[in-house]
Amino acid sequence: MSMKKWFIFNIILLALPSLLWANVYKQPPSDQSLIGDVQYITTQPNDKIFSIQQHFDVGYNAMKAANPHLDLLAPMLPNTTIVIPMQHLLPSEPRNGIVINLPEMRIYYYLSETNDVLTYPVGIGKIGNMIPITKTVIKRKTENPSWIPTAQIREFNLKNGITLPTVMPAGPDNPLGPYAIYTGIPTYLMHSTIYPDSIGTRASFGCIRMYLSDIEELFQEVSPGTPLSIIDMPVKIGFQENRLYMEAYPPLEEHRHGYGASLPSIVYLIENNTRKSPVLVDWQLVSFLNEERDGMPHEIGTKLLLQ
């Protein structure tokens, strides 16, 4: 990164903490998958990790995985270099409507009219409260929604000495925040939150939480009937020109023995994705990335040019 870019990033963080990074990209060709770039910043006095996350529109999980040497919960020391993981492989799903990759804790929304893709970090359900992995559609959207707590949520709060109303009107205490997008799965929503530091964590009772600025943008773009795919893809494989990339996340606790959760399944995934285009793969690096799972794309191979 050039010194000019470093300077710009630091000035933005210092002077414009409320200005957020826009995560909109042109879709690459159908046989290509890489979008965005990894960024690097140097912290200034009084910088806070949550402000940095929100500014660059990344979640806690992504920041933690990309910066394993840092204690993100401790005060940030000045002149600390921080990796901002803003490069992604598009999931190997049809580029149609909204795709939510749960292990990644990230949304991809494909705009067919402009050939853009919007991407946002999200918070997801706690262990035992995961949104179903399925294909559905967006049913409706509501501004300043009322909240109807489920029986499970009411019981949980009652055990903690909190009696919830049957219906909570819109307001500062409403956990849905000012925007809600209702899916075809009853009781599961995509919504803003009064707990923005939960983005990139497993903290909800199943709903998909978003930063306010993100869902405000998505709310304006999405329409009822938009396709919605909920997927479990802890490992993504994709090409950028002739180079093969791998991006790995820790598997969901519920699916830690499932697809993409082990090295043999990753080997199968790579072989399956390269049958038509033979690739010279660095299998030692693949094994290392399986252990690290840092949530960033890494080049693991190059297409063989056959004569």
C-alpha positions as CSV (number, residue, x, y, z in Angstrom):
1,M,0.0,0.0,0.0
2,S,1.3,3.5,-0.9
3,M,2.1,6.0,1.8
4,K,-0.6,8.2,0.4
5,K,-3.2,5.5,1.1
6,W,-1.9,4.9,4.6
7,F,-2.2,8.7,5.2
8,I,-5.8,8.8,3.9
9,F,-6.9,5.8,6.0
10,N,-5.4,7.4,9.2
11,I,-7.0,10.8,8.5
12,I,-10.4,9.1,7.9
13,L,-10.2,7.2,11.1
14,L,-9.1,10.2,13.1
15,A,-11.4,12.8,11.7
16,L,-14.4,11.0,10.2
17,P,-15.2,8.0,12.5
18,S,-18.8,8.0,11.3
19,L,-18.0,7.6,7.6
20,L,-18.3,4.0,6.6
21,W,-16.6,2.1,3.8
22,A,-18.9,1.1,1.0
23,N,-18.7,-2.6,0.2
24,V,-20.0,-2.6,-3.4
25,Y,-18.1,-4.3,-6.2
26,K,-18.6,-5.2,-9.8
27,Q,-19.3,-8.9,-10.2
28,P,-16.4,-10.7,-11.8
29,P,-17.0,-13.0,-14.8
30,S,-18.9,-16.2,-13.9
31,D,-15.7,-18.3,-13.8
32,Q,-13.9,-15.8,-11.5
33,S,-14.6,-15.2,-7.8
34,L,-12.3,-12.7,-6.2
35,I,-13.5,-9.2,-5.1
36,G,-12.0,-6.5,-3.0
37,D,-8.5,-5.9,-1.5
38,V,-6.9,-6.5,1.8
39,Q,-6.2,-3.2,3.5
40,Y,-3.8,-2.2,6.2
41,I,-4.0,0.7,8.6
42,T,-1.8,2.1,11.4
43,T,-3.7,3.0,14.6
44,Q,-3.9,6.5,16.0
45,P,-4.2,7.4,19.7
46,N,-7.6,6.6,21.1
47,D,-8.6,4.3,18.2
48,K,-11.0,1.6,19.2
49,I,-11.4,-1.7,17.4
50,F,-15.1,-1.5,17.2
51,S,-14.9,1.9,15.5
52,I,-12.4,0.5,13.0
53,Q,-14.6,-2.5,12.3
54,Q,-17.7,-0.4,11.7
55,H,-15.8,2.1,9.6
56,F,-14.5,-0.5,7.2
57,D,-17.7,-2.6,7.4
58,V,-16.2,-5.8,8.8
59,G,-17.3,-8.0,11.7
60,Y,-15.5,-9.0,14.9
61,N,-14.9,-12.5,13.7
62,A,-13.2,-11.3,10.5
63,M,-11.0,-8.8,12.4
64,K,-10.0,-11.4,15.0
65,A,-9.1,-14.1,12.4
66,A,-7.1,-11.6,10.3
67,N,-5.2,-10.3,13.4
68,P,-4.6,-13.3,15.6
69,H,-1.6,-11.6,17.2
70,L,-3.7,-8.8,18.7
71,D,-6.0,-8.7,21.7
72,L,-8.9,-6.9,20.1
73,L,-10.6,-6.4,23.5
74,A,-7.6,-4.5,24.9
75,P,-7.0,-0.8,24.3
76,M,-5.3,-0.2,20.9
77,L,-1.8,1.0,21.1
78,P,-0.8,3.8,18.7
79,N,1.2,2.8,15.6
80,T,-0.2,-0.7,15.6
81,T,-0.6,-2.2,12.1
82,I,-4.0,-3.8,11.7
83,V,-5.1,-6.0,8.8
84,I,-8.5,-5.1,7.4
85,P,-9.9,-8.2,5.6
86,M,-11.9,-6.6,2.8
87,Q,-11.1,-9.2,0.1
88,H,-13.5,-12.1,-0.5
89,L,-14.2,-15.0,-2.7
90,L,-17.8,-15.1,-3.9
91,P,-19.6,-18.3,-2.6
92,S,-20.0,-21.0,-5.2
93,E,-23.8,-20.4,-5.3
94,P,-26.0,-19.0,-8.1
95,R,-25.4,-15.2,-8.2
96,N,-29.0,-14.5,-7.7
97,G,-30.6,-12.4,-4.9
98,I,-29.2,-12.7,-1.4
99,V,-26.7,-15.3,-0.2
100,I,-25.9,-15.5,3.5
101,N,-22.8,-17.7,4.3
102,L,-23.2,-18.5,8.0
103,P,-19.6,-19.6,8.9
104,E,-18.3,-16.4,7.2
105,M,-21.0,-14.3,8.9
106,R,-21.4,-12.3,5.7
107,I,-24.2,-11.4,3.2
108,Y,-23.8,-11.1,-0.6
109,Y,-26.5,-9.4,-2.5
110,Y,-26.4,-9.6,-6.3
111,L,-27.9,-6.8,-8.3
112,S,-28.7,-8.1,-11.8
113,E,-29.5,-4.6,-13.2
114,T,-26.1,-3.1,-12.5
115,N,-24.1,-6.3,-12.3
116,D,-22.9,-5.2,-8.8
117,V,-22.6,-7.2,-5.7
118,L,-23.1,-5.7,-2.2
119,T,-21.6,-7.5,0.7
120,Y,-22.1,-6.9,4.5
121,P,-20.9,-8.5,7.7
122,V,-23.7,-10.0,9.9
123,G,-24.3,-11.4,13.4
124,I,-25.9,-14.8,13.5
125,G,-27.7,-17.1,16.0
126,K,-26.1,-18.6,19.1
127,I,-25.3,-22.3,19.2
128,G,-28.7,-24.1,19.2
129,N,-30.4,-21.0,17.6
130,M,-29.2,-21.2,14.1
131,I,-31.4,-20.0,11.2
132,P,-32.2,-23.0,8.9
133,I,-29.9,-23.7,6.0
134,T,-32.4,-23.4,3.1
135,K,-33.6,-21.5,0.1
136,T,-36.5,-19.1,0.5
137,V,-37.4,-15.5,-0.5
138,I,-37.8,-12.1,1.1
139,K,-41.4,-11.8,2.2
140,R,-41.7,-8.1,3.3
141,K,-39.8,-5.3,4.9
142,T,-40.9,-2.9,7.6
143,E,-39.5,0.4,8.9
144,N,-39.7,1.0,12.6
145,P,-41.0,-2.5,13.3
146,S,-42.7,-3.8,16.4
147,W,-41.0,-6.8,18.0
148,I,-42.9,-10.0,19.0
149,P,-40.6,-12.0,21.3
150,T,-40.8,-15.8,20.8
151,A,-41.6,-18.0,23.7
152,Q,-38.0,-19.0,23.9
153,I,-36.8,-15.4,24.1
154,R,-39.4,-14.6,26.7
155,E,-38.4,-17.6,28.8
156,F,-34.7,-16.7,28.6
157,N,-35.3,-13.2,29.7
158,L,-37.6,-14.2,32.5
159,K,-34.8,-16.4,33.9
160,N,-32.7,-13.3,34.0
161,G,-35.3,-11.3,35.8
162,I,-36.7,-9.5,32.7
163,T,-40.4,-9.6,31.8
164,L,-40.8,-8.8,28.1
165,P,-44.1,-7.4,26.7
166,T,-46.1,-9.5,24.3
167,V,-45.4,-6.8,21.7
168,M,-42.6,-4.3,21.9
169,P,-43.3,-1.1,19.9
170,A,-40.6,0.6,17.9
171,G,-38.2,2.7,20.0
172,P,-34.7,2.8,21.5
173,D,-35.2,-0.4,23.5
174,N,-36.5,-2.5,20.6
175,P,-33.7,-4.9,19.6
176,L,-34.8,-4.9,16.0
177,G,-33.8,-1.3,15.5
178,P,-35.4,0.8,12.8
179,Y,-35.3,-1.7,10.0
180,A,-36.5,-5.3,9.6
181,I,-36.6,-7.5,6.5
182,Y,-38.8,-10.6,6.9
183,T,-37.7,-13.9,5.3
184,G,-39.9,-16.8,4.2
185,I,-38.8,-18.6,7.4
186,P,-41.3,-17.8,10.2
187,T,-39.7,-15.8,13.1
188,Y,-36.4,-15.3,11.3
189,L,-35.6,-11.8,10.3
190,M,-32.7,-9.7,8.9
191,H,-32.7,-6.5,11.1
192,S,-30.7,-3.7,12.5
193,T,-29.7,-3.9,16.1
194,I,-29.2,-1.9,19.2
195,Y,-26.1,-4.1,19.9
196,P,-23.8,-3.2,16.9
197,D,-20.8,-4.8,18.6
198,S,-22.5,-8.2,18.1
199,I,-21.9,-8.0,14.3
200,G,-19.5,-10.8,13.5
201,T,-20.5,-12.9,16.5
202,R,-23.0,-15.6,17.4
203,A,-25.3,-13.6,19.7
204,S,-28.8,-13.7,18.4
205,F,-31.7,-16.2,18.8
206,G,-31.5,-16.9,15.1
207,C,-32.1,-13.6,13.4
208,I,-29.5,-12.0,11.1
209,R,-28.1,-8.8,12.7
210,M,-26.6,-6.0,10.6
211,Y,-25.0,-2.6,11.1
212,L,-27.6,0.2,10.8
213,S,-25.9,1.8,7.7
214,D,-25.8,-1.6,6.0
215,I,-29.4,-2.7,6.5
216,E,-30.5,0.9,5.7
217,E,-28.9,0.4,2.2
218,L,-30.1,-3.2,1.8
219,F,-33.6,-2.1,2.9
220,Q,-33.8,0.4,0.0
221,E,-32.5,-2.1,-2.5
222,V,-34.3,-5.4,-1.7
223,S,-37.9,-6.2,-2.7
224,P,-40.4,-8.8,-1.6
225,G,-39.8,-12.0,-3.7
226,T,-36.0,-11.6,-3.8
227,P,-34.4,-15.0,-3.6
228,L,-32.6,-15.8,-0.3
229,S,-30.1,-18.6,0.1
230,I,-28.8,-19.6,3.6
231,I,-25.7,-21.6,3.2
232,D,-23.0,-23.3,5.3
233,M,-19.7,-22.9,3.4
234,P,-16.7,-22.8,5.7
235,V,-14.3,-23.1,2.8
236,K,-14.6,-21.3,-0.5
237,I,-12.5,-22.0,-3.6
238,G,-12.3,-19.8,-6.6
239,F,-10.2,-18.4,-9.5
240,Q,-8.8,-15.0,-10.2
241,E,-7.5,-15.3,-13.8
242,N,-5.3,-18.4,-13.8
243,R,-4.7,-18.4,-10.0
244,L,-6.7,-20.6,-7.6
245,Y,-7.6,-19.2,-4.2
246,M,-8.9,-20.7,-1.0
247,E,-10.7,-18.8,1.9
248,A,-11.4,-20.7,5.1
249,Y,-13.4,-20.1,8.2
250,P,-13.9,-22.1,11.4
251,P,-16.9,-24.4,10.8
252,L,-20.1,-23.8,12.8
253,E,-20.0,-25.7,16.0
254,E,-23.2,-27.6,15.0
255,H,-21.4,-28.7,11.7
256,R,-17.8,-29.1,12.8
257,H,-17.7,-32.6,11.2
258,G,-19.5,-31.5,8.0
259,Y,-18.5,-30.3,4.5
260,G,-15.3,-28.2,4.4
261,A,-14.6,-28.8,8.1
262,S,-11.7,-31.2,7.5
263,L,-8.7,-31.5,5.3
264,P,-10.0,-34.5,3.3
265,S,-13.2,-32.6,2.4
266,I,-11.2,-29.6,1.3
267,V,-9.0,-31.8,-0.9
268,Y,-12.2,-33.2,-2.5
269,L,-13.5,-29.6,-2.9
270,I,-10.4,-28.5,-4.7
271,E,-10.2,-31.5,-6.9
272,N,-13.9,-31.2,-7.8
273,N,-13.4,-27.5,-8.7
274,T,-10.4,-28.1,-10.9
275,R,-11.4,-31.2,-13.0
276,K,-11.9,-29.1,-16.1
277,S,-8.8,-26.9,-15.5
278,P,-5.9,-28.8,-14.1
279,V,-4.1,-26.8,-11.4
280,L,-0.7,-27.1,-9.7
281,V,-1.8,-27.0,-6.1
282,D,0.4,-26.2,-3.1
283,W,-1.0,-28.9,-0.8
284,Q,1.2,-27.9,2.1
285,L,-0.3,-24.4,2.0
286,V,-3.8,-25.9,1.8
287,S,-3.0,-28.0,5.0
288,F,-1.7,-24.8,6.7
289,L,-4.8,-22.8,5.8
290,N,-7.0,-25.6,7.0
291,E,-5.5,-25.1,10.4
292,E,-5.3,-21.3,10.4
293,R,-8.7,-20.5,8.9
294,D,-8.0,-16.8,8.9
295,G,-11.0,-15.8,6.7
296,M,-8.9,-14.3,3.9
297,P,-8.3,-15.5,0.3
298,H,-4.9,-17.1,-0.3
299,E,-3.4,-18.2,-3.6
300,I,-3.0,-21.9,-3.5
301,G,-2.3,-22.9,-7.1
302,T,-1.9,-22.0,-10.7
303,K,-3.6,-23.4,-13.8
304,L,-1.4,-25.7,-15.9
305,L,-1.1,-24.4,-19.4
306,L,-1.5,-27.6,-21.5
307,Q,-0.4,-27.6,-25.1
